[in-house]
Amino acid sequence: MAYSIKNVQKVCDLAQDIFQDENKAREYLENQRWPQGPYCPHCGATENIRRLEGVSHRPGLFQCNECRGHFSVTVGTVFERSHVPLTKWLYACHLMSSSKKGISAHQLHRILRVTYKTAWFMCHRLREAMRDRGTDQMGGPDEPVQADETYFGTKDEFRGQSWATKKGHRNKMVVISLVSGGKARTFHAANSKAKTVEEIVKKHASKEAELHTDESPIYTGMGHDYAAHKTVNHSQEEWVGKDGQTVNACENYFSVFKRGMRGVFQHCSEKHLQRYLCEFDFRYNHRSALGFSDWERAAIALKGIAGKRLTYRRSNQGHPAEERPA
């Protein structure tokens, strides 16, 4: 039996065999990663590949007759060389994809019965799978781009200091969000200076689009680069301007993000913030309002596991600020 999304959706609970049976889990993952059949992650060959089913071979092993290499469905993915059963990987992926505000590593550690360190690493690997590598610019002639910034938590350098010392935006982590066509891209920036924010907006927003922002002076000098620059004055409680300009989509995104970070994760160091933003971006861009179910969202996350190998050491290093990792 082929384990497609349609088959899985017939029973909408977490007691299904792909979460209980290792062979069924592997078969499901093979269908998600290789819908057209297996290909060799070593040489890229799509033909002359055979499944090794000998007594001495481990389940799910393939051989490429072009390069003579052996591989399984996890080779070349964030699951590679993991000793965690695939059933637990699929379970964790489903829980992270279906929880609107995320699920903490401590909660996964209790549910999956793995160590906290293992659960934490699993979460970072799955966030890497959720990361979008899209480089196309957002917006266009008929699609405005909303841009807004927010401040969250405390920068690592100010942790442990008195509350009076930590007060003010300069001590908080800066998050820049762009929303267009119902899709978001969000970035951790080193600071909220106009030059820093402008570099991010220019890189990701099409010059043919209208730019919608609030009245912050950060965006004052950006208007001449776009078809138009329209603002709303939040200090006057203006949320939608006379021409329809608004940054409400950005505000809605920030609302879900902050409630998740404060209520679920509670603590996030600055070096890991970008990975959490990628996770919230993924769920926002595949939310139910756009027609995605929990199962479809999890399946899309599984399609993103390839080519994103993540070691424990690298996961501890975090991502550079202002960038989406390549």
NUVEXMAR-260387 format. One record per residue (C-alpha): residue number from 1; x, y, z; residue in one letter. Coordinates in Angstrom, 2 decimals. Layout:
% NUVEXMAR-260387
<resi NUM X X Y Y Z Z resn a> $
...
% end
This chain:
% NUVEXMAR-260387
<resi 1 X 0.00 Y 0.00 Z 0.00 resn m> $
<resi 2 X 1.40 Y 3.40 Z -0.99 resn a> $
<resi 3 X 1.34 Y 5.91 Z 1.84 resn y> $
<resi 4 X 0.27 Y 9.15 Z 0.21 resn s> $
<resi 5 X -1.23 Y 12.16 Z 1.97 resn i> $
<resi 6 X -4.67 Y 11.02 Z 0.83 resn k> $
<resi 7 X -4.26 Y 7.62 Z 2.50 resn n> $
<resi 8 X -3.09 Y 9.16 Z 5.75 resn v> $
<resi 9 X -5.93 Y 11.68 Z 5.89 resn q> $
<resi 10 X -8.49 Y 8.86 Z 6.13 resn k> $
<resi 11 X -7.73 Y 8.58 Z 9.85 resn v> $
<resi 12 X -7.14 Y 11.94 Z 11.47 resn c> $
<resi 13 X -5.30 Y 10.86 Z 14.61 resn d> $
<resi 14 X -1.75 Y 10.20 Z 15.72 resn l> $
<resi 15 X -2.20 Y 6.45 Z 16.31 resn a> $
<resi 16 X -1.50 Y 5.57 Z 12.70 resn q> $
<resi 17 X 0.97 Y 2.95 Z 11.60 resn d> $
<resi 18 X 3.48 Y 5.45 Z 10.16 resn i> $
<resi 19 X 4.01 Y 6.62 Z 13.75 resn f> $
<resi 20 X 4.17 Y 3.06 Z 15.10 resn q> $
<resi 21 X 5.81 Y 0.87 Z 12.44 resn d> $
<resi 22 X 9.34 Y 1.63 Z 11.21 resn e> $
<resi 23 X 8.80 Y -0.03 Z 7.81 resn n> $
<resi 24 X 5.58 Y 1.91 Z 7.19 resn k> $
<resi 25 X 7.32 Y 5.14 Z 8.25 resn a> $
<resi 26 X 10.17 Y 4.50 Z 5.80 resn r> $
<resi 27 X 7.72 Y 3.67 Z 3.00 resn e> $
<resi 28 X 5.82 Y 6.91 Z 3.65 resn y> $
<resi 29 X 9.04 Y 8.97 Z 3.65 resn l> $
<resi 30 X 10.18 Y 7.33 Z 0.39 resn e> $
<resi 31 X 6.87 Y 8.31 Z -1.21 resn n> $
<resi 32 X 7.26 Y 11.90 Z -0.04 resn q> $
<resi 33 X 10.89 Y 12.31 Z -1.03 resn r> $
<resi 34 X 10.85 Y 10.17 Z -4.20 resn w> $
<resi 35 X 7.37 Y 10.46 Z -5.79 resn p> $
<resi 36 X 8.89 Y 9.57 Z -9.19 resn q> $
<resi 37 X 11.07 Y 6.78 Z -7.80 resn g> $
<resi 38 X 14.44 Y 6.76 Z -5.99 resn p> $
<resi 39 X 17.47 Y 8.65 Z -7.22 resn y> $
<resi 40 X 21.07 Y 8.37 Z -6.09 resn c> $
<resi 41 X 22.16 Y 11.18 Z -3.71 resn p> $
<resi 42 X 25.80 Y 10.45 Z -4.59 resn h> $
<resi 43 X 25.78 Y 10.80 Z -8.39 resn c> $
<resi 44 X 22.20 Y 11.90 Z -9.16 resn g> $
<resi 45 X 21.35 Y 8.84 Z -11.27 resn a> $
<resi 46 X 17.65 Y 7.97 Z -11.61 resn t> $
<resi 47 X 18.05 Y 4.65 Z -13.41 resn e> $
<resi 48 X 19.86 Y 1.40 Z -12.67 resn n> $
<resi 49 X 18.94 Y 1.60 Z -9.01 resn i> $
<resi 50 X 17.85 Y -1.51 Z -7.17 resn r> $
<resi 51 X 16.64 Y -2.24 Z -3.68 resn r> $
<resi 52 X 18.91 Y -4.58 Z -1.69 resn l> $
<resi 53 X 16.78 Y -7.17 Z 0.08 resn e> $
<resi 54 X 19.35 Y -9.74 Z 1.13 resn g> $
<resi 55 X 19.43 Y -11.23 Z 4.60 resn v> $
<resi 56 X 22.58 Y -9.24 Z 5.45 resn s> $
<resi 57 X 21.18 Y -5.92 Z 4.20 resn h> $
<resi 58 X 19.39 Y -3.50 Z 6.49 resn r> $
<resi 59 X 15.82 Y -2.55 Z 5.47 resn p> $
<resi 60 X 15.46 Y 0.35 Z 3.02 resn g> $
<resi 61 X 18.92 Y 0.03 Z 1.46 resn l> $
<resi 62 X 19.44 Y 0.81 Z -2.25 resn f> $
<resi 63 X 22.37 Y 0.38 Z -4.60 resn q> $
<resi 64 X 23.17 Y 2.66 Z -7.53 resn c> $
<resi 65 X 24.68 Y 0.63 Z -10.38 resn n> $
<resi 66 X 26.12 Y 3.80 Z -11.92 resn e> $
<resi 67 X 28.45 Y 4.79 Z -9.05 resn c> $
<resi 68 X 28.12 Y 1.54 Z -7.03 resn r> $
<resi 69 X 27.13 Y 3.61 Z -4.00 resn g> $
<resi 70 X 24.72 Y 2.47 Z -1.30 resn h> $
<resi 71 X 22.07 Y 4.76 Z 0.16 resn f> $
<resi 72 X 18.76 Y 4.93 Z 1.95 resn s> $
<resi 73 X 15.99 Y 7.52 Z 1.99 resn v> $
<resi 74 X 17.68 Y 9.44 Z 4.82 resn t> $
<resi 75 X 21.06 Y 9.91 Z 3.09 resn v> $
<resi 76 X 21.64 Y 13.55 Z 2.12 resn g> $
<resi 77 X 18.90 Y 14.78 Z 4.44 resn t> $
<resi 78 X 18.64 Y 16.29 Z 7.92 resn v> $
<resi 79 X 17.84 Y 12.74 Z 9.14 resn f> $
<resi 80 X 21.17 Y 11.31 Z 7.98 resn e> $
<resi 81 X 23.09 Y 9.26 Z 10.57 resn r> $
<resi 82 X 20.37 Y 9.76 Z 13.15 resn s> $
<resi 83 X 19.80 Y 6.92 Z 15.61 resn h> $
<resi 84 X 16.28 Y 8.19 Z 16.34 resn v> $
<resi 85 X 13.63 Y 5.90 Z 14.74 resn p> $
<resi 86 X 11.86 Y 7.31 Z 11.68 resn l> $
<resi 87 X 8.51 Y 6.86 Z 13.44 resn t> $
<resi 88 X 9.60 Y 9.45 Z 16.02 resn k> $
<resi 89 X 10.94 Y 11.78 Z 13.34 resn w> $
<resi 90 X 7.58 Y 11.71 Z 11.51 resn l> $
<resi 91 X 5.71 Y 12.19 Z 14.78 resn y> $
<resi 92 X 7.88 Y 15.20 Z 15.70 resn a> $
<resi 93 X 7.46 Y 16.69 Z 12.21 resn c> $
<resi 94 X 3.69 Y 16.37 Z 12.42 resn h> $
<resi 95 X 3.55 Y 17.96 Z 15.88 resn l> $
<resi 96 X 5.76 Y 20.90 Z 14.87 resn m> $
<resi 97 X 3.81 Y 21.43 Z 11.64 resn s> $
<resi 98 X 0.36 Y 21.26 Z 13.18 resn s> $
<resi 99 X 0.98 Y 23.38 Z 16.30 resn s> $
<resi 100 X 0.19 Y 26.97 Z 15.34 resn k> $
<resi 101 X 2.56 Y 28.45 Z 17.91 resn k> $
<resi 102 X 5.06 Y 25.61 Z 17.86 resn g> $
<resi 103 X 5.93 Y 22.87 Z 20.33 resn i> $
<resi 104 X 8.82 Y 23.04 Z 22.77 resn s> $
<resi 105 X 11.73 Y 20.60 Z 22.87 resn a> $
<resi 106 X 10.77 Y 19.76 Z 26.46 resn h> $
<resi 107 X 7.30 Y 18.74 Z 25.32 resn q> $
<resi 108 X 8.75 Y 16.60 Z 22.51 resn l> $
<resi 109 X 11.18 Y 15.05 Z 24.98 resn h> $
<resi 110 X 8.22 Y 13.92 Z 27.11 resn r> $
<resi 111 X 6.04 Y 12.77 Z 24.21 resn i> $
<resi 112 X 8.71 Y 10.91 Z 22.23 resn l> $
<resi 113 X 10.55 Y 9.58 Z 25.30 resn r> $
<resi 114 X 13.93 Y 10.76 Z 24.12 resn v> $
<resi 115 X 16.43 Y 12.90 Z 26.01 resn t> $
<resi 116 X 15.95 Y 16.65 Z 26.05 resn y> $
<resi 117 X 19.22 Y 17.10 Z 24.15 resn k> $
<resi 118 X 17.96 Y 14.75 Z 21.41 resn t> $
<resi 119 X 14.58 Y 16.51 Z 21.24 resn a> $
<resi 120 X 16.28 Y 19.91 Z 21.01 resn w> $
<resi 121 X 18.48 Y 18.74 Z 18.14 resn f> $
<resi 122 X 15.50 Y 17.15 Z 16.37 resn m> $
<resi 123 X 13.65 Y 20.46 Z 16.54 resn c> $
<resi 124 X 16.56 Y 22.33 Z 14.96 resn h> $
<resi 125 X 16.89 Y 19.76 Z 12.18 resn r> $
<resi 126 X 13.18 Y 20.03 Z 11.39 resn l> $
<resi 127 X 13.39 Y 23.83 Z 11.42 resn r> $
<resi 128 X 16.17 Y 23.47 Z 8.87 resn e> $
<resi 129 X 13.82 Y 21.34 Z 6.74 resn a> $
<resi 130 X 11.14 Y 24.03 Z 7.00 resn m> $
<resi 131 X 13.52 Y 26.75 Z 5.86 resn r> $
<resi 132 X 12.55 Y 28.26 Z 2.48 resn d> $
<resi 133 X 15.43 Y 28.78 Z 0.08 resn r> $
<resi 134 X 13.41 Y 30.99 Z -2.25 resn g> $
<resi 135 X 15.31 Y 33.94 Z -3.66 resn t> $
<resi 136 X 12.57 Y 35.47 Z -5.82 resn d> $
<resi 137 X 11.44 Y 38.95 Z -4.87 resn q> $
<resi 138 X 8.11 Y 39.51 Z -3.21 resn m> $
<resi 139 X 5.26 Y 41.57 Z -4.60 resn g> $
<resi 140 X 4.68 Y 43.11 Z -8.01 resn g> $
<resi 141 X 2.61 Y 45.71 Z -9.88 resn p> $
<resi 142 X -0.64 Y 44.40 Z -8.39 resn d> $
<resi 143 X 0.73 Y 43.03 Z -5.13 resn e> $
<resi 144 X 1.94 Y 45.49 Z -2.46 resn p> $
<resi 145 X 4.59 Y 44.51 Z 0.07 resn v> $
<resi 146 X 4.07 Y 45.26 Z 3.75 resn q> $
<resi 147 X 7.18 Y 45.86 Z 5.84 resn a> $
<resi 148 X 7.35 Y 46.26 Z 9.59 resn d> $
<resi 149 X 9.74 Y 45.70 Z 12.47 resn e> $
<resi 150 X 9.31 Y 44.53 Z 16.03 resn t> $
<resi 151 X 11.50 Y 44.05 Z 19.08 resn y> $
<resi 152 X 11.62 Y 40.86 Z 21.07 resn f> $
<resi 153 X 13.40 Y 39.44 Z 24.11 resn g> $
<resi 154 X 16.85 Y 40.59 Z 25.16 resn t> $
<resi 155 X 20.11 Y 40.48 Z 23.22 resn k> $
<resi 156 X 22.59 Y 37.95 Z 24.53 resn d> $
<resi 157 X 25.03 Y 40.66 Z 25.59 resn e> $
<resi 158 X 22.44 Y 42.17 Z 27.96 resn f> $
<resi 159 X 21.26 Y 38.94 Z 29.58 resn r> $
<resi 160 X 21.77 Y 38.78 Z 33.33 resn g> $
<resi 161 X 21.80 Y 42.52 Z 33.75 resn q> $
<resi 162 X 19.32 Y 44.56 Z 35.79 resn s> $
<resi 163 X 15.90 Y 45.38 Z 34.37 resn w> $
<resi 164 X 16.74 Y 49.09 Z 34.22 resn a> $
<resi 165 X 19.82 Y 48.32 Z 32.10 resn t> $
<resi 166 X 17.83 Y 46.12 Z 29.71 resn k> $
<resi 167 X 15.04 Y 48.62 Z 29.07 resn k> $
<resi 168 X 14.76 Y 50.16 Z 25.60 resn g> $
<resi 169 X 14.77 Y 48.89 Z 22.03 resn h> $
<resi 170 X 18.53 Y 48.97 Z 21.67 resn r> $
<resi 171 X 18.78 Y 46.03 Z 24.09 resn n> $
<resi 172 X 16.19 Y 43.89 Z 22.32 resn k> $
<resi 173 X 16.48 Y 41.54 Z 19.35 resn m> $
<resi 174 X 15.23 Y 43.08 Z 16.10 resn v> $
<resi 175 X 12.84 Y 41.22 Z 13.78 resn v> $
<resi 176 X 11.95 Y 42.51 Z 10.30 resn i> $
<resi 177 X 8.97 Y 41.01 Z 8.47 resn s> $
<resi 178 X 7.85 Y 41.37 Z 4.85 resn l> $
<resi 179 X 4.38 Y 40.13 Z 3.88 resn v> $
<resi 180 X 2.95 Y 39.99 Z 0.38 resn s> $
<resi 181 X 0.25 Y 37.84 Z -1.19 resn g> $
<resi 182 X -0.39 Y 36.11 Z 2.11 resn g> $
<resi 183 X 3.24 Y 34.92 Z 2.38 resn k> $
<resi 184 X 5.83 Y 36.13 Z 4.88 resn a> $
<resi 185 X 9.61 Y 36.35 Z 5.04 resn r> $
<resi 186 X 11.02 Y 37.31 Z 8.38 resn t> $
<resi 187 X 14.57 Y 38.14 Z 9.41 resn f> $
<resi 188 X 16.60 Y 38.67 Z 12.51 resn h> $
<resi 189 X 18.53 Y 41.90 Z 12.00 resn a> $
<resi 190 X 21.56 Y 43.13 Z 13.91 resn a> $
<resi 191 X 19.82 Y 46.46 Z 14.59 resn n> $
<resi 192 X 16.92 Y 48.60 Z 13.42 resn s> $
<resi 193 X 18.93 Y 51.33 Z 11.74 resn k> $
<resi 194 X 17.51 Y 52.59 Z 8.44 resn a> $
<resi 195 X 20.49 Y 51.28 Z 6.46 resn k> $
<resi 196 X 20.19 Y 47.76 Z 7.89 resn t> $
<resi 197 X 16.44 Y 47.53 Z 7.30 resn v> $
<resi 198 X 16.72 Y 49.05 Z 3.82 resn e> $
<resi 199 X 19.21 Y 46.38 Z 2.74 resn e> $
<resi 200 X 16.79 Y 43.62 Z 3.74 resn i> $
<resi 201 X 13.77 Y 45.27 Z 2.10 resn v> $
<resi 202 X 15.63 Y 46.03 Z -1.15 resn k> $
<resi 203 X 16.88 Y 42.46 Z -1.42 resn k> $
<resi 204 X 13.48 Y 40.82 Z -1.01 resn h> $
<resi 205 X 10.83 Y 43.32 Z -2.22 resn a> $
<resi 206 X 10.23 Y 43.93 Z -5.91 resn s> $
<resi 207 X 10.79 Y 47.53 Z -7.10 resn k> $
<resi 208 X 7.55 Y 47.24 Z -9.11 resn e> $
<resi 209 X 5.50 Y 46.84 Z -5.94 resn a> $
<resi 210 X 3.96 Y 49.41 Z -3.62 resn e> $
<resi 211 X 5.68 Y 49.49 Z -0.26 resn l> $
<resi 212 X 3.39 Y 49.76 Z 2.75 resn h> $
<resi 213 X 4.91 Y 50.71 Z 6.11 resn t> $
<resi 214 X 4.04 Y 52.61 Z 9.27 resn d> $
<resi 215 X 5.23 Y 56.15 Z 9.97 resn e> $
<resi 216 X 8.58 Y 55.07 Z 11.44 resn s> $
<resi 217 X 11.54 Y 57.17 Z 10.15 resn p> $
<resi 218 X 13.32 Y 53.88 Z 9.38 resn i> $
<resi 219 X 11.42 Y 53.68 Z 6.09 resn y> $
<resi 220 X 11.46 Y 57.35 Z 5.10 resn t> $
<resi 221 X 14.20 Y 57.10 Z 2.49 resn g> $
<resi 222 X 12.96 Y 53.93 Z 0.79 resn m> $
<resi 223 X 10.03 Y 55.33 Z -1.18 resn g> $
<resi 224 X 11.96 Y 56.37 Z -4.32 resn h> $
<resi 225 X 13.00 Y 52.75 Z -4.96 resn d> $
<resi 226 X 9.44 Y 51.47 Z -5.35 resn y> $
<resi 227 X 6.34 Y 52.11 Z -7.44 resn a> $
<resi 228 X 4.92 Y 53.95 Z -4.44 resn a> $
<resi 229 X 5.48 Y 54.21 Z -0.71 resn h> $
<resi 230 X 2.34 Y 54.53 Z 1.39 resn k> $
<resi 231 X 2.24 Y 54.75 Z 5.16 resn t> $
<resi 232 X -0.23 Y 54.41 Z 8.01 resn v> $
<resi 233 X 0.02 Y 56.55 Z 11.13 resn n> $
<resi 234 X -0.27 Y 54.24 Z 14.11 resn h> $
<resi 235 X 0.28 Y 57.09 Z 16.56 resn s> $
<resi 236 X -3.05 Y 58.50 Z 15.34 resn q> $
<resi 237 X -4.65 Y 55.02 Z 15.56 resn e> $
<resi 238 X -4.76 Y 54.71 Z 11.79 resn e> $
<resi 239 X -4.63 Y 51.04 Z 10.81 resn w> $
<resi 240 X -5.82 Y 51.22 Z 7.20 resn v> $
<resi 241 X -5.05 Y 54.31 Z 5.11 resn g> $
<resi 242 X -7.32 Y 56.03 Z 2.61 resn k> $
<resi 243 X -5.67 Y 54.16 Z -0.28 resn d> $
<resi 244 X -5.94 Y 50.80 Z 1.46 resn g> $
<resi 245 X -2.37 Y 50.78 Z 2.74 resn q> $
<resi 246 X -1.81 Y 48.75 Z 5.89 resn t> $
<resi 247 X 0.72 Y 46.67 Z 7.78 resn v> $
<resi 248 X -1.91 Y 44.61 Z 9.57 resn n> $
<resi 249 X -0.61 Y 41.35 Z 8.07 resn a> $
<resi 250 X 2.79 Y 42.00 Z 9.63 resn c> $
<resi 251 X 1.14 Y 42.84 Z 12.95 resn e> $
<resi 252 X -0.87 Y 39.60 Z 12.82 resn n> $
<resi 253 X 2.30 Y 37.63 Z 12.12 resn y> $
<resi 254 X 4.10 Y 39.27 Z 15.04 resn f> $
<resi 255 X 1.15 Y 38.50 Z 17.32 resn s> $
<resi 256 X 1.36 Y 34.75 Z 16.65 resn v> $
<resi 257 X 5.16 Y 34.78 Z 16.78 resn f> $
<resi 258 X 5.37 Y 36.56 Z 20.15 resn k> $
<resi 259 X 2.65 Y 34.46 Z 21.75 resn r> $
<resi 260 X 4.48 Y 31.35 Z 20.60 resn g> $
<resi 261 X 7.90 Y 32.50 Z 21.78 resn m> $
<resi 262 X 6.63 Y 33.65 Z 25.17 resn r> $
<resi 263 X 4.05 Y 30.96 Z 25.86 resn g> $
<resi 264 X 5.67 Y 27.89 Z 24.28 resn v> $
<resi 265 X 9.42 Y 28.38 Z 23.95 resn f> $
<resi 266 X 9.81 Y 31.01 Z 26.70 resn q> $
<resi 267 X 13.52 Y 31.48 Z 25.96 resn h> $
<resi 268 X 15.47 Y 31.83 Z 22.71 resn c> $
<resi 269 X 19.08 Y 32.91 Z 22.41 resn s> $
<resi 270 X 19.91 Y 35.45 Z 19.74 resn e> $
<resi 271 X 22.05 Y 33.05 Z 17.70 resn k> $
<resi 272 X 19.09 Y 30.68 Z 17.20 resn h> $
<resi 273 X 16.38 Y 33.28 Z 16.55 resn l> $
<resi 274 X 16.52 Y 33.02 Z 12.75 resn q> $
<resi 275 X 15.71 Y 29.30 Z 12.83 resn r> $
<resi 276 X 12.63 Y 29.97 Z 14.94 resn y> $
<resi 277 X 11.57 Y 32.68 Z 12.48 resn l> $
<resi 278 X 11.93 Y 30.21 Z 9.60 resn c> $
<resi 279 X 9.67 Y 27.80 Z 11.51 resn e> $
<resi 280 X 6.98 Y 30.47 Z 12.04 resn f> $
<resi 281 X 7.33 Y 31.56 Z 8.40 resn d> $
<resi 282 X 6.73 Y 27.99 Z 7.25 resn f> $
<resi 283 X 3.55 Y 27.55 Z 9.25 resn r> $
<resi 284 X 2.28 Y 31.02 Z 8.27 resn y> $
<resi 285 X 2.92 Y 30.39 Z 4.57 resn n> $
<resi 286 X 1.16 Y 27.02 Z 4.71 resn h> $
<resi 287 X -1.63 Y 27.91 Z 7.13 resn r> $
<resi 288 X -5.13 Y 26.48 Z 6.94 resn s> $
<resi 289 X -6.50 Y 29.82 Z 5.64 resn a> $
<resi 290 X -4.52 Y 29.16 Z 2.44 resn l> $
<resi 291 X -6.02 Y 25.68 Z 2.11 resn g> $
<resi 292 X -3.33 Y 23.53 Z 3.77 resn f> $
<resi 293 X -4.23 Y 20.77 Z 6.21 resn s> $
<resi 294 X -1.97 Y 19.62 Z 9.04 resn d> $
<resi 295 X -1.00 Y 16.51 Z 7.07 resn w> $
<resi 296 X -0.21 Y 18.46 Z 3.93 resn e> $
<resi 297 X 1.88 Y 20.92 Z 5.92 resn r> $
<resi 298 X 3.89 Y 18.08 Z 7.49 resn a> $
<resi 299 X 4.35 Y 16.43 Z 4.07 resn a> $
<resi 300 X 5.71 Y 19.69 Z 2.62 resn i> $
<resi 301 X 8.15 Y 19.94 Z 5.53 resn a> $
<resi 302 X 9.36 Y 16.40 Z 4.77 resn l> $
<resi 303 X 10.00 Y 17.38 Z 1.16 resn k> $
<resi 304 X 12.41 Y 20.01 Z 2.49 resn g> $
<resi 305 X 14.69 Y 17.59 Z 4.35 resn i> $
<resi 306 X 16.98 Y 16.95 Z 1.34 resn a> $
<resi 307 X 20.26 Y 18.81 Z 0.90 resn g> $
<resi 308 X 20.19 Y 20.43 Z 4.34 resn k> $
<resi 309 X 22.52 Y 18.29 Z 6.42 resn r> $
<resi 310 X 22.83 Y 19.72 Z 9.92 resn l> $
<resi 311 X 25.37 Y 18.54 Z 12.47 resn t> $
<resi 312 X 25.06 Y 19.10 Z 16.21 resn y> $
<resi 313 X 28.02 Y 21.48 Z 16.23 resn r> $
<resi 314 X 26.59 Y 23.61 Z 13.42 resn r> $
<resi 315 X 23.15 Y 23.69 Z 15.02 resn s> $
<resi 316 X 24.73 Y 25.19 Z 18.13 resn n> $
<resi 317 X 26.35 Y 27.95 Z 16.10 resn q> $
<resi 318 X 23.03 Y 29.39 Z 14.95 resn g> $
<resi 319 X 22.58 Y 31.49 Z 11.80 resn h> $
<resi 320 X 24.25 Y 34.77 Z 10.92 resn p> $
<resi 321 X 22.03 Y 37.77 Z 11.60 resn a> $
<resi 322 X 20.16 Y 39.34 Z 8.68 resn e> $
<resi 323 X 20.58 Y 36.23 Z 6.52 resn e> $
<resi 324 X 18.73 Y 33.15 Z 5.53 resn r> $
<resi 325 X 21.35 Y 30.40 Z 5.41 resn p> $
<resi 326 X 22.29 Y 28.96 Z 2.02 resn a> $
% end
